Amino acid sequence: MSEKPIGSTWLKQNYQLSNIKLSHESYLGTRSKVEVLPDGTIIETFQKAQYSLKANHPLNHFEFALKYDDVQMNFFQAVLKSIPAKDIVEFIKSQPNFKYSRKIGFWYEFLVGGHLPIEDKPNINYIDLIDSERYFTGVNVKNSRWRINNNLLGDLGFCPTIKRTDVILKSLQLNLPETLRELSKNYSPEILKRANNYLYKKETRSSYQIEKEEPTPERIERFVSLLSNAGKRDIKDLLSEDSLVMLQNQIVDPRFAATGFRDFQNYIGQTTWNYDEIIHYVCPPPEFLSDLMKDLSNTAIKMEGVNSIVRATTIAFGFVFIHPFEDGNGRIHRFLIHDFLSRDNFLPPGMIIPVSAHMVNNIKLYDDTLETYSKPLMLFIKYTKNEEQKLTVLNASEVEGYYRFPDLTTQTEYLCKVIEASISYDLPNELNFLQNYDEAKELMKQRIDMPDKLIDLFIRYTHQNNGIFPKSRRNTFHMLKDEEIEALQSIFQDVFKLEK
């Protein structure tokens, strides 16, 4: 290939960081062009005459990466650890007030640690660390040493990045909270109340169904209670270890109730027919959990004011990828989606949308979204597993940055689509069904004065059989004549607008 690597691509090759996958690769060539690979990787070629470097020095390539490549903090960290501190000091001193020198100084001290022997910057204008037109950003924290607005979403313990993609921006422009409020005006308070009561239980069952579990009635009621109180607790309290342990204890089998965050290495796997195990995801080593969970909470606070779906994605998917418990992580993850949507007033008070129900009906898309994060990790994490299935990570220091600095763009796009579909299709369908149900029931009672229980059964059996009363259920209604069965069936079809 005639193109020459530049920026992050050059740094990756120069420091032999083959284990880290770049989301944006840059090259110098004779003409400018952009190619998008099937996995979403962007290959961009810059014209040599316009983008040549001042010097073929690692920090010149790093400067180019800051200008044109993606923000990948785990990659930045690996690169900066490979460059001697004295070289960084010399580079910054050669142009001390240059904004990219200041950014490099900030990134070094933030990601590598330590204090470079450079005086604090004078009273010059502050600059944003990352571009708010390309990325979702958090509350500005002024760093007076480098005169930089730290607008990252989190902190060193847990700091995700989320790109402002067309998919996300298009979804956010729909103003879905207003759609919900307009939708609620089309139904009576009684229908809305019944729909919410029904959806709380449906959402609970769907969340358990994703885990292929059948909850007891008691556990259903406990989860419903959690959902009905979503968004009401202080964030620090909600995401504290004690609080999350209490949540976990309420939704799992008591035999698997946790007493704290796990102190062992966990993983997600699948046992094959010959008892081999396919490992899909290795969770963060337990020594990382304290910082990860502490800064997950700090991120939730720093993201106040960021779009509700973006914040809900960050905390919910951040939680499930951290996986602090042996059991119950998925259900808490889906509860957190509802909690932050309610907390940010995305949902009208007391309303719930069937997010888990949509997920379980489109389970492959949900699994693919989780695997988008787990698959790159599995390509370079190294581990051993003994006969007792105990797993030990061998290169924890190399993979630490992957857990701490996740790119959650794909997960945000996914949740945008799920919430959009839930509000545009799933929720209206549920509300229409209840409204039709009430109308059909009233007309059936006018036709035949039956007990409510029997009418409910008739509607359920007919609905389950696509509008035709099943002959197998005829004995249950032995007291009715054939023409009465046909009349009730006709009422159902008319109300639900089914072809006869």
CORQUIPE-V448836 format. One record per backbone hydrogen bond with DSSP energy under -0.5 kcal/mol. NH is the residue of the N-H (numbers start at 1). CO is the residue of the C=O. E is the energy in kcal/mol with one decimal. If there is no record, write none. Layout:
# CORQUIPE-V448836
nh:NH co:CO e:E
nh:NH co:CO e:E
This chain:
# CORQUIPE-V448836
nh:4 co:28 e:-2.3
nh:6 co:26 e:-1.8
nh:9 co:6 e:-1.2
nh:11 co:7 e:-2.3
nh:12 co:8 e:-2.6
nh:13 co:9 e:-1.9
nh:14 co:10 e:-3.1
nh:15 co:11 e:-2.3
nh:16 co:13 e:-0.9
nh:17 co:12 e:-2.6
nh:18 co:16 e:-0.7
nh:20 co:17 e:-1.6
nh:21 co:19 e:-0.5
nh:22 co:20 e:-0.5
nh:25 co:42 e:-3.0
nh:26 co:6 e:-0.5
nh:27 co:44 e:-2.0
nh:28 co:4 e:-3.1
nh:29 co:46 e:-2.9
nh:33 co:45 e:-1.7
nh:35 co:43 e:-2.8
nh:37 co:35 e:-0.6
nh:37 co:41 e:-2.9
nh:40 co:37 e:-2.4
nh:42 co:23 e:-2.3
nh:43 co:35 e:-3.5
nh:43 co:41 e:-0.6
nh:44 co:25 e:-3.0
nh:44 co:42 e:-0.6
nh:45 co:33 e:-3.2
nh:46 co:27 e:-3.6
nh:46 co:44 e:-0.5
nh:48 co:29 e:-2.8
nh:50 co:47 e:-1.5
nh:51 co:47 e:-1.6
nh:52 co:48 e:-0.9
nh:57 co:55 e:-2.1
nh:60 co:57 e:-1.0
nh:61 co:57 e:-2.0
nh:62 co:58 e:-2.1
nh:63 co:59 e:-2.1
nh:64 co:60 e:-2.1
nh:65 co:61 e:-2.4
nh:66 co:62 e:-2.3
nh:67 co:63 e:-1.5
nh:68 co:64 e:-2.7
nh:69 co:64 e:-0.6
nh:69 co:65 e:-1.5
nh:72 co:70 e:-0.9
nh:75 co:72 e:-0.5
nh:76 co:72 e:-2.8
nh:77 co:73 e:-2.6
nh:78 co:74 e:-1.7
nh:79 co:75 e:-2.5
nh:80 co:76 e:-2.8
nh:81 co:77 e:-1.8
nh:82 co:78 e:-0.7
nh:82 co:79 e:-1.1
nh:83 co:79 e:-0.8
nh:84 co:82 e:-0.5
nh:87 co:84 e:-0.8
nh:88 co:84 e:-1.4
nh:89 co:85 e:-2.5
nh:90 co:86 e:-2.4
nh:91 co:87 e:-2.2
nh:92 co:88 e:-2.4
nh:93 co:89 e:-2.6
nh:94 co:90 e:-1.5
nh:95 co:91 e:-0.6
nh:95 co:92 e:-1.1
nh:96 co:93 e:-0.6
nh:98 co:95 e:-1.3
nh:102 co:98 e:-2.1
nh:103 co:99 e:-2.0
nh:104 co:100 e:-2.2
nh:105 co:101 e:-2.3
nh:106 co:102 e:-2.5
nh:107 co:103 e:-3.2
nh:108 co:104 e:-2.4
nh:109 co:105 e:-2.1
nh:110 co:106 e:-2.6
nh:111 co:107 e:-2.9
nh:112 co:108 e:-2.6
nh:113 co:108 e:-1.2
nh:118 co:116 e:-2.9
nh:121 co:145 e:-3.2
nh:124 co:122 e:-2.3
nh:127 co:147 e:-1.4
nh:129 co:149 e:-2.2
nh:132 co:130 e:-0.5
nh:134 co:131 e:-1.2
nh:135 co:131 e:-2.1
nh:136 co:162 e:-2.5
nh:138 co:151 e:-2.1
nh:139 co:302 e:-1.9
nh:141 co:150 e:-1.6
nh:142 co:140 e:-0.5
nh:143 co:148 e:-3.0
nh:144 co:142 e:-0.8
nh:147 co:143 e:-1.2
nh:148 co:143 e:-1.9
nh:149 co:127 e:-3.3
nh:150 co:141 e:-2.7
nh:150 co:148 e:-0.9
nh:151 co:149 e:-1.3
nh:153 co:160 e:-0.6
nh:155 co:158 e:-1.5
nh:158 co:155 e:-0.9
nh:159 co:404 e:-3.5
nh:161 co:406 e:-2.0
nh:164 co:134 e:-2.8
nh:165 co:163 e:-1.6
nh:169 co:165 e:-2.7
nh:170 co:166 e:-2.6
nh:171 co:167 e:-1.6
nh:172 co:168 e:-2.5
nh:173 co:169 e:-1.6
nh:174 co:171 e:-1.3
nh:175 co:172 e:-1.1
nh:178 co:175 e:-0.6
nh:179 co:175 e:-1.6
nh:180 co:176 e:-2.4
nh:181 co:177 e:-2.0
nh:182 co:178 e:-2.5
nh:183 co:179 e:-2.4
nh:184 co:180 e:-2.2
nh:185 co:181 e:-0.8
nh:185 co:182 e:-0.6
nh:186 co:183 e:-1.5
nh:187 co:184 e:-1.0
nh:192 co:188 e:-2.5
nh:193 co:189 e:-2.4
nh:194 co:190 e:-2.5
nh:195 co:191 e:-2.9
nh:196 co:192 e:-2.5
nh:197 co:193 e:-2.3
nh:198 co:194 e:-2.5
nh:199 co:195 e:-3.2
nh:200 co:196 e:-2.4
nh:201 co:197 e:-1.2
nh:202 co:198 e:-2.5
nh:203 co:199 e:-3.2
nh:204 co:200 e:-1.7
nh:205 co:201 e:-2.7
nh:206 co:202 e:-2.7
nh:207 co:203 e:-2.1
nh:208 co:204 e:-1.9
nh:209 co:205 e:-2.5
nh:210 co:206 e:-2.0
nh:211 co:207 e:-0.7
nh:211 co:208 e:-0.5
nh:212 co:209 e:-1.8
nh:213 co:208 e:-2.2
nh:215 co:213 e:-0.6
nh:220 co:216 e:-2.2
nh:221 co:217 e:-2.3
nh:222 co:218 e:-1.9
nh:223 co:219 e:-2.2
nh:224 co:220 e:-2.7
nh:225 co:221 e:-2.1
nh:226 co:222 e:-1.8
nh:227 co:223 e:-2.5
nh:228 co:224 e:-2.5
nh:229 co:225 e:-0.8
nh:229 co:226 e:-0.8
nh:230 co:227 e:-1.6
nh:232 co:229 e:-1.4
nh:238 co:234 e:-3.2
nh:239 co:235 e:-2.7
nh:240 co:237 e:-1.2
nh:244 co:240 e:-2.5
nh:245 co:241 e:-2.5
nh:246 co:242 e:-2.0
nh:247 co:243 e:-2.3
nh:248 co:244 e:-2.7
nh:249 co:245 e:-2.5
nh:250 co:246 e:-1.5
nh:251 co:247 e:-1.0
nh:251 co:248 e:-0.7
nh:252 co:248 e:-1.2
nh:256 co:253 e:-2.9
nh:257 co:254 e:-1.3
nh:262 co:324 e:-3.0
nh:268 co:281 e:-3.1
nh:269 co:267 e:-0.5
nh:270 co:278 e:-2.3
nh:272 co:276 e:-3.1
nh:275 co:272 e:-1.9
nh:278 co:270 e:-3.4
nh:279 co:277 e:-0.6
nh:280 co:268 e:-2.6
nh:280 co:278 e:-0.6
nh:281 co:268 e:-1.7
nh:283 co:266 e:-1.4
nh:283 co:281 e:-0.6
nh:284 co:321 e:-0.5
nh:288 co:285 e:-2.3
nh:289 co:286 e:-1.0
nh:292 co:288 e:-2.3
nh:293 co:289 e:-3.0
nh:294 co:290 e:-2.1
nh:295 co:291 e:-2.5
nh:296 co:292 e:-1.5
nh:297 co:293 e:-1.6
nh:298 co:294 e:-1.7
nh:299 co:295 e:-2.4
nh:300 co:296 e:-1.8
nh:301 co:297 e:-1.5
nh:302 co:298 e:-2.8
nh:303 co:299 e:-1.7
nh:304 co:301 e:-1.8
nh:306 co:303 e:-2.5
nh:311 co:307 e:-2.4
nh:312 co:308 e:-2.8
nh:313 co:309 e:-2.5
nh:314 co:310 e:-2.2
nh:315 co:311 e:-2.2
nh:316 co:312 e:-2.5
nh:317 co:313 e:-2.6
nh:318 co:313 e:-0.7
nh:318 co:314 e:-1.4
nh:319 co:315 e:-2.1
nh:320 co:316 e:-2.0
nh:321 co:317 e:-2.1
nh:322 co:318 e:-1.7
nh:323 co:319 e:-2.5
nh:332 co:328 e:-2.1
nh:333 co:329 e:-2.6
nh:334 co:330 e:-2.1
nh:335 co:331 e:-2.1
nh:336 co:332 e:-2.5
nh:337 co:333 e:-1.1
nh:338 co:334 e:-1.4
nh:339 co:335 e:-2.5
nh:340 co:336 e:-2.4
nh:341 co:337 e:-1.8
nh:342 co:338 e:-2.4
nh:343 co:339 e:-2.8
nh:344 co:340 e:-1.8
nh:345 co:342 e:-1.7
nh:346 co:341 e:-2.2
nh:347 co:341 e:-1.2
nh:351 co:348 e:-2.3
nh:355 co:353 e:-2.5
nh:358 co:354 e:-1.8
nh:359 co:355 e:-2.2
nh:360 co:356 e:-2.8
nh:361 co:357 e:-1.5
nh:362 co:358 e:-0.8
nh:362 co:359 e:-0.9
nh:363 co:360 e:-0.7
nh:365 co:362 e:-0.7
nh:366 co:362 e:-1.4
nh:367 co:363 e:-2.7
nh:368 co:364 e:-2.9
nh:369 co:365 e:-1.9
nh:370 co:366 e:-1.9
nh:371 co:367 e:-2.4
nh:372 co:368 e:-1.6
nh:373 co:369 e:-0.6
nh:373 co:370 e:-0.8
nh:374 co:370 e:-1.8
nh:375 co:371 e:-2.9
nh:377 co:373 e:-0.8
nh:378 co:374 e:-1.9
nh:379 co:375 e:-0.8
nh:379 co:376 e:-0.7
nh:380 co:376 e:-0.5
nh:380 co:377 e:-1.5
nh:381 co:377 e:-1.9
nh:384 co:392 e:-2.1
nh:386 co:390 e:-2.0
nh:389 co:386 e:-2.0
nh:392 co:384 e:-2.6
nh:394 co:382 e:-3.3
nh:395 co:382 e:-0.9
nh:398 co:395 e:-0.7
nh:399 co:395 e:-1.6
nh:400 co:396 e:-1.3
nh:402 co:399 e:-0.9
nh:403 co:399 e:-1.2
nh:403 co:400 e:-0.6
nh:404 co:400 e:-2.0
nh:405 co:401 e:-2.3
nh:406 co:403 e:-0.5
nh:408 co:161 e:-2.2
nh:408 co:406 e:-0.8
nh:412 co:408 e:-1.9
nh:413 co:409 e:-2.5
nh:414 co:410 e:-2.3
nh:415 co:411 e:-2.5
nh:416 co:412 e:-2.3
nh:417 co:413 e:-1.9
nh:418 co:414 e:-2.5
nh:419 co:415 e:-2.8
nh:420 co:416 e:-2.4
nh:421 co:417 e:-2.5
nh:422 co:418 e:-2.5
nh:423 co:419 e:-2.2
nh:424 co:420 e:-2.7
nh:425 co:421 e:-2.5
nh:426 co:421 e:-1.8
nh:427 co:422 e:-3.3
nh:429 co:425 e:-2.3
nh:430 co:426 e:-2.1
nh:431 co:427 e:-2.6
nh:432 co:428 e:-3.0
nh:433 co:429 e:-2.3
nh:434 co:430 e:-2.2
nh:435 co:431 e:-2.3
nh:436 co:432 e:-2.9
nh:437 co:433 e:-2.9
nh:438 co:434 e:-2.4
nh:439 co:435 e:-1.9
nh:440 co:436 e:-3.1
nh:441 co:437 e:-2.6
nh:442 co:438 e:-2.1
nh:443 co:439 e:-2.2
nh:444 co:440 e:-2.4
nh:445 co:441 e:-2.1
nh:446 co:442 e:-1.8
nh:447 co:443 e:-1.6
nh:448 co:444 e:-3.1
nh:450 co:448 e:-2.1
nh:454 co:451 e:-0.6
nh:455 co:451 e:-1.9
nh:456 co:452 e:-2.8
nh:457 co:453 e:-1.9
nh:458 co:454 e:-2.6
nh:459 co:455 e:-2.6
nh:460 co:456 e:-2.4
nh:461 co:457 e:-2.9
nh:462 co:458 e:-2.3
nh:463 co:459 e:-2.6
nh:464 co:460 e:-2.6
nh:465 co:461 e:-1.0
nh:466 co:463 e:-1.5
nh:467 co:462 e:-2.7
nh:468 co:462 e:-0.6
nh:468 co:465 e:-1.1
nh:469 co:467 e:-0.5
nh:473 co:470 e:-1.7
nh:474 co:471 e:-1.9
nh:476 co:473 e:-0.9
nh:477 co:473 e:-0.7
nh:477 co:474 e:-1.2
nh:478 co:475 e:-1.4
nh:480 co:477 e:-1.9
nh:485 co:481 e:-2.1
nh:486 co:482 e:-2.3
nh:487 co:483 e:-1.8
nh:488 co:484 e:-2.4
nh:489 co:485 e:-2.4
nh:490 co:486 e:-2.2
nh:491 co:487 e:-2.0
nh:492 co:488 e:-2.2
nh:493 co:489 e:-2.3
nh:494 co:490 e:-2.4
nh:495 co:491 e:-2.6
nh:496 co:492 e:-2.6
nh:497 co:494 e:-0.6
nh:498 co:493 e:-2.9
